Amino acid sequence: MLIRIVLFLGNMPPSVHSMEPTCNPYYDILKTVLKLEQKIETMENVLQEQRNVISKMSKEGNGAVFVRWGRNICPDSSSLVYNGYTAGKHVHKKGSGSDTICLPSHPSWANYTGKSKLSSLIYGTEIDINEPSGIFAYPVNQQDMPCAVCVSKNPTVLMVPAKTACYSGWLMEYTGYLMAGMDNSFGSHNHICMDSLPEFLPNGAANNDQHILYLVKAQCGSLPCPPYVQDRELACVVCSK
């Protein structure tokens, strides 16, 4: 900026240098040039900030998405997309979706009537487990479960059943216990990894018997024992790489 001003002044007639700034016809031009230079500098700073944000978003966008079941927050190694409520089909009904999903805590609505006679239904999730369980560190029976959708810093996420630690070269996101629907109930649930230290929804200890999760136990036969053990509950771990 200063170089441009010096060059500009150097090209002015000799008489101009001796004139008072307020009487100098080039004075207003200099002020305009300075203002333009300042605006350009400001725009360059804003542009650089935008580039930094885009670069950060691009790097974060390479991460893999996973659900941390039973918690409202993500591990330190990942960032939160949203938290909400674990939900799925009713334990005593045959239809509806078979998967367990994470409903956001602040839903938004499109068109709705509430009068559809033919519909699929979804319910909040609770855990059913005998207490004291000897599995979780504190009572969890009939508690309603939250969830958190997370983005890992790594591009790949894997839930490993029947393991408490990740394989070499993988980063542990969290550990827990493998859970699904009851063996003799209608329909099925996908297997999920419930955090070993779950949080609970406020006022969610009622026995609603809707979407219910149970611990998964090994059954010998086609599943070799050893290494597996009859009726032993399975752990799980979520890893990224």
Backbone as CSV, one residue per row, in Angstrom:
resi,resn,N_x,N_y,N_z,CA_x,CA_y,CA_z,C_x,C_y,C_z
1,MET,0.828,-1.199,0.000,0.000,0.000,0.000,0.860,1.246,0.000
2,LEU,1.877,1.311,0.858,2.740,2.485,0.951,3.527,2.706,-0.321
3,ILE,3.936,1.624,-0.963,4.693,1.745,-2.213,3.865,2.432,-3.271
4,ARG,2.567,2.040,-3.358,1.697,2.653,-4.345,1.536,4.143,-4.087
5,ILE,1.405,4.540,-2.820,1.224,5.958,-2.474,2.474,6.748,-2.805
6,VAL,3.655,6.181,-2.488,4.919,6.856,-2.779,5.075,7.083,-4.271
7,LEU,4.768,6.040,-5.057,4.853,6.192,-6.509,3.899,7.261,-6.999
8,PHE,2.699,7.248,-6.393,1.703,8.233,-6.798,2.189,9.650,-6.500
9,LEU,2.770,9.852,-5.303,3.273,11.170,-4.926,4.457,11.574,-5.783
10,GLY,5.288,10.575,-6.154,6.454,10.879,-6.959,6.120,11.375,-8.336
11,ASN,4.908,11.040,-8.818,4.491,11.459,-10.145,3.747,12.786,-10.148
12,MET,3.533,13.383,-8.946,2.810,14.648,-8.884,3.738,15.805,-9.249
13,PRO,3.188,16.912,-9.782,3.992,18.090,-10.104,4.663,18.629,-8.847
14,PRO,5.868,19.269,-9.001,6.605,19.798,-7.827,5.788,20.760,-7.007
15,SER,4.962,21.537,-7.659,4.189,22.529,-6.924,3.175,21.898,-5.998
16,VAL,2.776,20.665,-6.316,1.745,19.992,-5.520,2.262,19.652,-4.133
17,HIS,3.570,19.294,-4.056,4.132,18.869,-2.769,4.132,19.996,-1.756
18,SER,4.222,21.212,-2.227,4.283,22.343,-1.315,2.919,22.873,-0.921
19,MET,1.867,22.325,-1.534,0.513,22.811,-1.246,-0.022,22.162,0.022
20,GLU,-0.915,22.871,0.718,-1.568,22.338,1.905,-2.469,21.167,1.507
21,PRO,-2.556,20.082,2.334,-3.385,18.916,1.994,-4.826,19.281,1.696
22,THR,-5.376,20.243,2.455,-6.778,20.586,2.235,-6.985,21.307,0.910
23,CYS,-5.898,21.906,0.373,-6.007,22.630,-0.894,-5.497,21.799,-2.056
24,ASN,-4.946,20.642,-1.743,-4.336,19.805,-2.760,-5.406,19.010,-3.498
25,PRO,-5.524,19.154,-4.835,-6.539,18.389,-5.576,-6.270,16.896,-5.537
26,TYR,-5.015,16.508,-5.240,-4.683,15.090,-5.177,-4.978,14.486,-3.807
27,TYR,-5.302,15.315,-2.835,-5.530,14.827,-1.470,-6.745,13.899,-1.399
28,ASP,-7.836,14.280,-2.038,-9.036,13.439,-2.044,-8.791,12.129,-2.782
29,ILE,-7.950,12.225,-3.824,-7.628,10.997,-4.561,-6.841,10.042,-3.662
30,LEU,-5.903,10.607,-2.893,-5.124,9.779,-1.965,-6.011,9.112,-0.921
31,LYS,-6.962,9.861,-0.383,-7.882,9.290,0.598,-8.688,8.158,-0.012
32,THR,-9.121,8.362,-1.242,-9.895,7.320,-1.926,-9.051,6.069,-2.140
33,VAL,-7.777,6.283,-2.547,-6.879,5.152,-2.746,-6.663,4.394,-1.451
34,LEU,-6.462,5.115,-0.350,-6.276,4.477,0.950,-7.490,3.658,1.364
35,LYS,-8.684,4.221,1.155,-9.911,3.510,1.500,-10.055,2.234,0.665
36,LEU,-9.728,2.349,-0.615,-9.810,1.169,-1.483,-8.817,0.096,-1.045
37,GLU,-7.611,0.549,-0.672,-6.609,-0.400,-0.197,-7.088,-1.103,1.069
38,GLN,-7.712,-0.357,1.977,-8.217,-0.936,3.216,-9.333,-1.931,2.948
39,LYS,-10.215,-1.587,2.005,-11.301,-2.499,1.647,-10.756,-3.783,1.042
40,ILE,-9.747,-3.647,0.189,-9.143,-4.827,-0.428,-8.504,-5.718,0.628
41,GLU,-7.818,-5.086,1.577,-7.184,-5.853,2.653,-8.226,-6.584,3.492
42,THR,-9.328,-5.897,3.790,-10.407,-6.522,4.563,-11.012,-7.696,3.805
43,MET,-11.252,-7.508,2.506,-11.823,-8.579,1.685,-10.877,-9.767,1.597
44,GLU,-9.571,-9.503,1.522,-8.597,-10.592,1.489,-8.606,-11.373,2.793
45,ASN,-8.770,-10.668,3.928,-8.843,-11.350,5.224,-10.092,-12.216,5.328
46,VAL,-11.221,-11.681,4.861,-12.476,-12.445,4.878,-12.359,-13.667,3.984
47,LEU,-11.754,-13.486,2.819,-11.580,-14.597,1.889,-10.711,-15.686,2.498
48,GLN,-9.667,-15.291,3.204,-8.794,-16.275,3.843,-9.527,-17.024,4.943
49,GLU,-10.368,-16.327,5.713,-11.166,-16.995,6.748,-12.113,-18.009,6.133
50,GLN,-12.735,-17.641,5.011,-13.636,-18.570,4.328,-12.881,-19.793,3.821
51,ARG,-11.678,-19.565,3.301,-10.863,-20.695,2.849,-10.522,-21.620,4.005
52,ASN,-10.231,-21.033,5.169,-9.918,-21.843,6.346,-11.119,-22.683,6.780
53,VAL,-12.312,-22.076,6.749,-13.534,-22.807,7.114,-13.793,-23.937,6.137
54,ILE,-13.651,-23.661,4.838,-13.870,-24.684,3.818,-12.878,-25.825,3.984
55,SER,-11.632,-25.461,4.281,-10.608,-26.489,4.482,-10.932,-27.365,5.681
56,LYS,-11.400,-26.726,6.766,-11.757,-27.480,7.966,-12.936,-28.393,7.709
57,MET,-13.948,-27.865,7.002,-15.127,-28.679,6.698,-14.766,-29.845,5.793
58,SER,-13.856,-29.618,4.865,-13.436,-30.679,3.949,-12.750,-31.803,4.708
59,LYS,-11.906,-31.403,5.685,-11.211,-32.418,6.473,-12.181,-33.188,7.344
60,GLU,-13.127,-32.457,7.987,-14.108,-33.125,8.845,-15.046,-33.999,8.029
61,GLY,-15.295,-33.600,6.794,-16.209,-34.361,5.946,-15.687,-35.731,5.574
62,ASN,-14.379,-35.977,5.792,-13.801,-37.275,5.468,-14.077,-38.305,6.545
63,GLY,-14.629,-37.871,7.693,-14.896,-38.787,8.783,-16.125,-39.645,8.533
64,ALA,-16.201,-40.766,9.235,-17.333,-41.679,9.121,-18.352,-41.399,10.221
65,VAL,-19.615,-41.624,9.907,-20.708,-41.384,10.850,-21.051,-42.673,11.593
66,PHE,-21.277,-42.560,12.895,-21.722,-43.707,13.678,-22.639,-43.214,14.790
67,VAL,-23.378,-44.130,15.397,-24.266,-43.801,16.512,-23.664,-44.333,17.806
68,ARG,-23.629,-43.482,18.795,-23.249,-43.920,20.128,-24.534,-44.170,20.897
69,TRP,-24.889,-45.441,21.020,-26.152,-45.813,21.653,-26.046,-45.697,23.162
70,GLY,-27.047,-45.039,23.767,-27.100,-44.927,25.217,-26.420,-43.696,25.778
71,ARG,-25.901,-42.798,24.922,-25.247,-41.590,25.417,-25.745,-40.365,24.658
72,ASN,-25.668,-39.198,25.320,-26.053,-37.928,24.706,-24.890,-37.207,24.041
73,ILE,-23.686,-37.650,24.326,-22.501,-36.985,23.808,-21.647,-37.968,23.019
74,CYS,-20.751,-37.431,22.210,-19.844,-38.256,21.421,-18.518,-38.425,22.147
75,PRO,-17.734,-39.432,21.780,-16.391,-39.564,22.354,-15.530,-38.357,21.982
76,ASP,-14.456,-38.157,22.724,-13.561,-37.038,22.447,-12.929,-37.129,21.068
77,SER,-12.858,-38.327,20.517,-12.233,-38.536,19.214,-13.170,-38.243,18.052
78,SER,-14.388,-37.756,18.338,-15.361,-37.476,17.278,-16.155,-36.225,17.633
79,SER,-16.984,-35.774,16.697,-17.794,-34.576,16.925,-19.273,-34.912,16.789
80,LEU,-20.104,-34.155,17.498,-21.543,-34.422,17.542,-22.260,-33.847,16.321
81,VAL,-23.108,-34.663,15.692,-24.022,-34.194,14.649,-25.346,-33.805,15.306
82,TYR,-25.932,-34.731,16.054,-27.119,-34.442,16.857,-27.287,-35.544,17.894
83,ASN,-28.031,-35.248,18.946,-28.396,-36.289,19.904,-29.912,-36.426,19.937
84,GLY,-30.388,-37.506,20.551,-31.825,-37.733,20.522,-32.240,-38.973,21.274
85,TYR,-33.209,-39.703,20.697,-33.855,-40.805,21.394,-33.721,-42.099,20.586
86,THR,-33.262,-43.143,21.238,-33.235,-44.464,20.613,-34.670,-44.937,20.417
87,ALA,-34.975,-45.469,19.233,-36.369,-45.822,18.919,-36.428,-46.986,17.926
88,GLY,-37.607,-47.614,17.862,-37.805,-48.733,16.931,-39.213,-49.289,17.015
89,LYS,-39.403,-50.506,16.490,-40.720,-51.145,16.432,-41.166,-51.635,17.805
90,HIS,-42.471,-51.879,17.924,-43.035,-52.402,19.172,-42.689,-53.874,19.323
91,VAL,-42.344,-54.266,20.533,-41.894,-55.625,20.787,-42.973,-56.669,20.499
92,HIS,-44.260,-56.313,20.612,-45.337,-57.286,20.441,-46.013,-57.207,19.074
93,LYS,-45.444,-56.431,18.153,-46.059,-56.296,16.831,-45.138,-56.846,15.749
94,LYS,-45.756,-57.377,14.695,-44.987,-58.058,13.656,-44.357,-57.095,12.653
95,GLY,-45.053,-56.003,12.367,-44.613,-55.129,11.290,-43.694,-54.005,11.721
96,SER,-43.692,-52.955,10.902,-42.837,-51.764,11.068,-41.379,-52.117,10.769
97,GLY,-40.525,-51.092,10.788,-39.119,-51.317,10.477,-38.440,-52.174,11.530
98,SER,-37.461,-52.938,11.093,-36.782,-53.843,12.022,-35.565,-53.210,12.676
99,ASP,-35.126,-52.053,12.169,-33.904,-51.455,12.689,-34.172,-50.528,13.867
100,THR,-33.168,-50.388,14.697,-33.185,-49.399,15.778,-32.556,-48.128,15.236
101,ILE,-33.214,-46.985,15.436,-32.722,-45.726,14.876,-32.592,-44.665,15.960
102,CYS,-31.882,-43.593,15.638,-31.685,-42.477,16.573,-32.520,-41.297,16.096
103,LEU,-33.655,-41.056,16.753,-34.513,-39.925,16.417,-33.953,-38.646,17.040
104,PRO,-33.876,-37.543,16.292,-33.329,-36.300,16.854,-34.214,-35.737,17.957
105,SER,-33.595,-35.039,18.891,-34.317,-34.487,20.030,-35.174,-33.282,19.649
106,HIS,-34.919,-32.671,18.496,-35.716,-31.532,18.033,-36.204,-31.815,16.613
107,PRO,-37.315,-32.553,16.471,-37.813,-32.895,15.131,-38.398,-31.685,14.414
108,SER,-38.453,-31.772,13.100,-39.174,-30.799,12.283,-40.186,-31.572,11.448
109,TRP,-41.240,-30.892,11.016,-42.365,-31.582,10.383,-42.605,-31.065,8.967
110,ALA,-42.973,-31.999,8.090,-43.454,-31.637,6.754,-44.985,-31.686,6.820
111,ASN,-45.650,-32.199,5.781,-47.114,-32.328,5.826,-47.511,-33.431,6.808
112,TYR,-48.566,-33.216,7.558,-49.034,-34.244,8.486,-50.519,-34.038,8.778
113,THR,-51.196,-35.146,9.150,-52.609,-35.081,9.542,-52.844,-35.776,10.873
114,GLY,-52.059,-36.814,11.170,-52.282,-37.605,12.376,-53.471,-38.535,12.252
115,LYS,-54.019,-38.676,11.023,-55.235,-39.471,10.832,-55.020,-40.682,9.934
116,SER,-53.778,-40.960,9.544,-53.517,-42.083,8.648,-53.898,-43.399,9.318
117,LYS,-54.762,-44.181,8.665,-55.198,-45.452,9.236,-54.169,-46.549,8.979
118,LEU,-53.512,-46.489,7.838,-52.485,-47.468,7.500,-51.129,-46.801,7.703
119,SER,-50.386,-47.277,8.669,-49.126,-46.600,8.983,-48.171,-47.545,9.698
120,SER,-46.913,-47.154,9.675,-45.884,-47.810,10.474,-45.702,-46.995,11.751
121,LEU,-45.476,-47.654,12.862,-45.374,-46.973,14.151,-43.973,-47.118,14.724
122,ILE,-43.544,-46.107,15.441,-42.224,-46.163,16.061,-42.339,-45.753,17.533
123,TYR,-41.533,-46.405,18.365,-41.630,-46.231,19.812,-40.247,-45.973,20.406
124,GLY,-40.243,-45.331,21.555,-39.000,-45.136,22.288,-38.487,-46.456,22.847
125,THR,-37.220,-46.471,23.202,-36.530,-47.709,23.589,-36.210,-47.746,25.078
126,GLU,-36.423,-48.907,25.663,-35.978,-49.144,27.032,-35.199,-50.445,27.079
127,ILE,-34.395,-50.581,28.110,-33.628,-51.810,28.331,-34.362,-52.678,29.337
128,ASP,-34.449,-53.968,29.056,-34.951,-54.940,30.035,-33.801,-55.859,30.428
129,ILE,-33.508,-55.876,31.701,-32.380,-56.670,32.190,-32.602,-56.959,33.666
130,ASN,-32.238,-58.168,34.093,-32.384,-58.525,35.495,-31.381,-57.765,36.351
131,GLU,-31.876,-57.171,37.433,-31.007,-56.431,38.350,-30.867,-57.174,39.683
132,PRO,-29.694,-57.120,40.319,-28.474,-56.519,39.768,-27.923,-57.384,38.640
133,SER,-27.524,-56.757,37.554,-27.176,-57.496,36.345,-25.770,-58.073,36.382
134,GLY,-24.854,-57.388,37.073,-23.470,-57.825,37.022,-22.829,-57.465,35.698
135,ILE,-23.557,-56.754,34.857,-23.062,-56.346,33.535,-22.737,-54.860,33.548
136,PHE,-23.757,-54.045,33.749,-23.559,-52.605,33.807,-23.146,-52.190,35.220
137,ALA,-22.504,-51.044,35.295,-21.947,-50.585,36.570,-23.008,-50.082,37.537
138,TYR,-24.230,-49.883,37.052,-25.325,-49.388,37.886,-26.635,-49.877,37.273
139,PRO,-27.761,-49.804,38.007,-29.029,-50.317,37.487,-29.468,-49.601,36.211
140,VAL,-29.883,-50.376,35.226,-30.338,-49.810,33.952,-31.709,-50.342,33.538
141,ASN,-32.264,-51.259,34.310,-33.505,-51.910,33.902,-34.644,-50.917,33.699
142,GLN,-35.320,-51.043,32.557,-36.503,-50.255,32.178,-36.203,-48.761,31.980
143,GLN,-34.950,-48.405,31.885,-34.603,-47.020,31.596,-34.733,-46.749,30.094
144,ASP,-35.216,-45.557,29.752,-35.314,-45.154,28.345,-33.971,-44.598,27.897
145,MET,-33.592,-44.927,26.645,-32.222,-44.707,26.221,-32.069,-43.575,25.210
146,PRO,-31.107,-42.685,25.432,-30.775,-41.655,24.446,-29.811,-42.212,23.402
147,CYS,-29.363,-41.351,22.512,-28.380,-41.734,21.498,-27.719,-40.470,20.967
148,ALA,-26.564,-40.629,20.364,-25.844,-39.496,19.784,-25.262,-39.927,18.441
149,VAL,-25.518,-39.129,17.404,-24.941,-39.384,16.083,-23.640,-38.595,15.993
150,CYS,-22.561,-39.305,15.686,-21.223,-38.713,15.754,-20.493,-38.846,14.417
151,VAL,-19.545,-37.955,14.205,-18.651,-38.037,13.046,-17.236,-38.264,13.566
152,SER,-16.651,-39.372,13.163,-15.297,-39.687,13.579,-14.292,-38.844,12.805
153,LYS,-13.125,-38.658,13.380,-12.047,-37.985,12.666,-11.455,-38.891,11.595
154,ASN,-11.743,-40.188,11.689,-11.232,-41.165,10.731,-12.305,-41.532,9.704
155,PRO,-11.909,-41.965,8.515,-12.879,-42.221,7.434,-13.657,-43.527,7.548
156,THR,-13.239,-44.428,8.442,-13.890,-45.731,8.543,-14.242,-46.028,9.996
157,VAL,-15.472,-46.505,10.207,-15.912,-46.913,11.549,-16.438,-48.335,11.480
158,LEU,-16.099,-49.128,12.484,-16.502,-50.533,12.524,-16.955,-50.898,13.931
159,MET,-18.134,-51.522,14.032,-18.579,-52.079,15.307,-18.164,-53.547,15.328
160,VAL,-17.355,-53.920,16.313,-16.860,-55.297,16.416,-17.584,-55.986,17.564
161,PRO,-18.434,-56.980,17.284,-19.106,-57.702,18.363,-18.149,-58.678,19.042
162,ALA,-18.448,-58.974,20.293,-17.684,-59.961,21.058,-16.223,-59.563,21.251
163,LYS,-15.950,-58.258,21.271,-14.608,-57.761,21.556,-14.713,-56.582,22.520
164,THR,-13.674,-56.408,23.338,-13.633,-55.289,24.277,-12.557,-54.272,23.899
165,ALA,-11.755,-54.591,22.896,-10.699,-53.683,22.444,-10.618,-53.755,20.925
166,CYS,-10.101,-52.703,20.326,-9.972,-52.643,18.869,-8.744,-53.427,18.412
167,TYR,-8.778,-53.845,17.152,-7.622,-54.505,16.564,-6.506,-53.479,16.344
168,SER,-5.317,-53.957,16.175,-4.145,-53.090,16.023,-4.335,-52.099,14.871
169,GLY,-4.008,-50.847,15.133,-4.120,-49.815,14.109,-5.457,-49.100,14.104
170,TRP,-6.404,-49.546,14.942,-7.720,-48.921,15.029,-7.841,-48.120,16.316
171,LEU,-8.623,-47.047,16.241,-8.856,-46.186,17.398,-10.193,-46.539,18.046
172,MET,-10.203,-46.717,19.374,-11.448,-47.018,20.074,-12.302,-45.754,20.207
173,GLU,-13.562,-45.839,19.763,-14.522,-44.754,19.960,-15.274,-44.963,21.273
174,TYR,-15.792,-46.176,21.489,-16.390,-46.509,22.784,-16.591,-48.017,22.871
175,THR,-16.807,-48.498,24.076,-17.068,-49.922,24.301,-18.452,-50.092,24.933
176,GLY,-18.981,-51.292,24.841,-20.295,-51.532,25.423,-20.686,-52.997,25.367
177,TYR,-22.012,-53.219,25.256,-22.555,-54.574,25.225,-23.506,-54.713,24.045
178,LEU,-23.435,-55.862,23.396,-24.267,-56.131,22.230,-25.714,-56.341,22.678
179,MET,-26.649,-55.628,22.023,-28.063,-55.734,22.385,-28.927,-55.828,21.139
180,ALA,-30.085,-56.485,21.286,-31.053,-56.635,20.197,-32.401,-56.973,20.820
181,GLY,-33.378,-57.407,19.988,-34.683,-57.800,20.501,-34.636,-59.164,21.177
182,MET,-35.683,-59.449,21.952,-35.764,-60.760,22.618,-35.881,-61.871,21.577
183,ASP,-35.293,-63.016,21.900,-35.234,-64.136,20.962,-36.614,-64.626,20.536
184,ASN,-37.601,-64.633,21.440,-38.921,-65.186,21.104,-39.982,-64.112,20.883
185,SER,-39.570,-62.844,20.646,-40.555,-61.789,20.397,-40.831,-61.669,18.899
186,PHE,-41.931,-60.990,18.543,-42.274,-60.790,17.144,-41.232,-59.904,16.464
187,GLY,-40.989,-60.199,15.200,-40.085,-59.349,14.434,-38.656,-59.424,14.960
188,SER,-37.846,-58.504,14.484,-36.443,-58.520,14.886,-35.897,-57.107,14.957
189,HIS,-34.814,-56.925,15.703,-34.080,-55.667,15.763,-32.667,-55.917,15.249
190,ASN,-32.063,-54.908,14.678,-30.641,-55.032,14.359,-29.826,-55.003,15.643
191,HIS,-28.651,-55.582,15.586,-27.777,-55.584,16.753,-27.095,-54.223,16.876
192,ILE,-27.095,-53.677,18.075,-26.423,-52.412,18.326,-25.475,-52.559,19.506
193,CYS,-24.521,-51.642,19.600,-23.557,-51.651,20.698,-23.973,-50.591,21.706
194,MET,-24.576,-51.021,22.819,-25.008,-50.110,23.871,-23.814,-49.728,24.729
195,ASP,-23.610,-48.426,24.927,-22.480,-47.939,25.705,-22.452,-48.596,27.085
196,SER,-21.270,-48.928,27.558,-21.143,-49.615,28.852,-21.492,-48.721,30.035
197,LEU,-21.505,-47.400,29.798,-21.901,-46.444,30.841,-23.038,-45.583,30.290
198,PRO,-24.227,-46.164,30.129,-25.314,-45.433,29.474,-25.888,-44.315,30.330
199,GLU,-26.400,-43.305,29.635,-27.184,-42.253,30.268,-28.658,-42.586,30.066
200,PHE,-29.544,-41.907,30.794,-30.972,-42.193,30.712,-31.751,-40.931,30.382
201,LEU,-32.891,-41.105,29.737,-33.767,-39.977,29.491,-34.452,-39.569,30.789
202,PRO,-34.656,-38.283,31.020,-35.341,-37.836,32.239,-36.735,-38.443,32.349
203,ASN,-37.093,-38.878,33.528,-38.419,-39.449,33.800,-38.716,-40.641,32.895
204,GLY,-37.675,-41.395,32.576,-37.856,-42.495,31.632,-37.722,-43.867,32.233
205,ALA,-38.109,-44.041,33.484,-37.938,-45.330,34.149,-39.218,-46.166,34.177
206,ALA,-40.285,-45.717,33.490,-41.541,-46.469,33.487,-41.414,-47.722,32.628
207,ASN,-42.146,-48.758,32.992,-42.127,-50.008,32.232,-43.160,-49.930,31.112
208,ASN,-42.785,-49.310,29.980,-43.731,-49.129,28.875,-43.837,-50.340,27.961
209,ASP,-42.807,-51.206,27.968,-42.816,-52.418,27.131,-43.145,-52.106,25.671
210,GLN,-42.377,-51.234,25.054,-42.595,-50.892,23.643,-41.422,-51.404,22.810
211,HIS,-40.475,-50.555,22.492,-39.272,-51.042,21.808,-38.263,-51.405,22.889
212,ILE,-37.970,-52.686,23.018,-37.170,-53.166,24.141,-35.885,-53.821,23.632
213,LEU,-34.802,-53.539,24.300,-33.520,-54.144,23.976,-33.077,-55.089,25.084
214,TYR,-32.452,-56.192,24.676,-31.971,-57.200,25.601,-30.510,-57.521,25.291
215,LEU,-29.803,-58.002,26.283,-28.434,-58.444,26.079,-28.402,-59.657,25.151
216,VAL,-27.390,-59.771,24.350,-27.224,-60.896,23.419,-26.309,-61.933,24.058
217,LYS,-26.773,-63.186,24.084,-25.989,-64.265,24.691,-25.605,-65.297,23.633
218,ALA,-24.413,-65.819,23.760,-23.904,-66.823,22.819,-24.621,-68.158,23.020
219,GLN,-24.879,-68.865,21.901,-25.511,-70.180,21.942,-24.636,-71.166,21.168
220,CYS,-24.183,-72.184,21.851,-23.274,-73.156,21.240,-24.008,-74.044,20.243
221,GLY,-23.289,-74.579,19.312,-23.834,-75.434,18.258,-23.052,-75.137,16.993
222,SER,-23.699,-74.473,16.044,-22.956,-74.019,14.873,-21.941,-72.956,15.264
223,LEU,-22.232,-72.238,16.371,-21.253,-71.314,16.930,-20.327,-72.126,17.830
224,PRO,-19.044,-72.213,17.511,-18.148,-73.106,18.241,-17.890,-72.642,19.675
225,CYS,-17.924,-73.610,20.590,-17.623,-73.371,21.995,-16.606,-74.423,22.460
226,PRO,-15.415,-74.051,22.921,-14.865,-72.705,22.805,-14.569,-72.336,21.341
227,PRO,-14.288,-71.093,21.081,-13.925,-70.018,22.019,-15.118,-69.355,22.706
228,TYR,-16.351,-69.534,22.149,-17.514,-68.920,22.794,-17.986,-69.795,23.939
229,VAL,-18.815,-69.205,24.813,-19.287,-69.898,26.012,-20.804,-69.789,26.050
230,GLN,-21.485,-70.920,26.288,-22.941,-70.953,26.313,-23.518,-69.924,27.292
231,ASP,-24.465,-69.110,26.773,-25.225,-68.136,27.561,-24.378,-66.983,28.128
232,ARG,-23.180,-66.809,27.640,-22.370,-65.690,28.115,-22.689,-64.446,27.284
233,GLU,-22.962,-63.327,27.972,-23.314,-62.087,27.287,-22.114,-61.540,26.510
234,LEU,-22.419,-60.986,25.331,-21.370,-60.505,24.445,-21.123,-59.014,24.606
235,ALA,-19.869,-58.654,24.694,-19.466,-57.251,24.690,-19.368,-56.762,23.251
236,CYS,-18.954,-55.518,23.069,-18.771,-54.956,21.735,-17.885,-53.720,21.854
237,VAL,-17.319,-53.306,20.741,-16.491,-52.116,20.715,-16.667,-51.439,19.357
238,VAL,-16.699,-50.118,19.358,-16.804,-49.344,18.126,-15.443,-48.700,17.873
239,CYS,-14.889,-48.967,16.688,-13.525,-48.551,16.360,-13.513,-47.728,15.070
240,SER,-12.504,-46.898,14.921,-12.336,-46.118,13.703,-10.900,-46.175,13.237
241,LYS,-10.732,-45.895,11.918,-9.383,-45.965,11.346,-9.313,-45.063,10.129
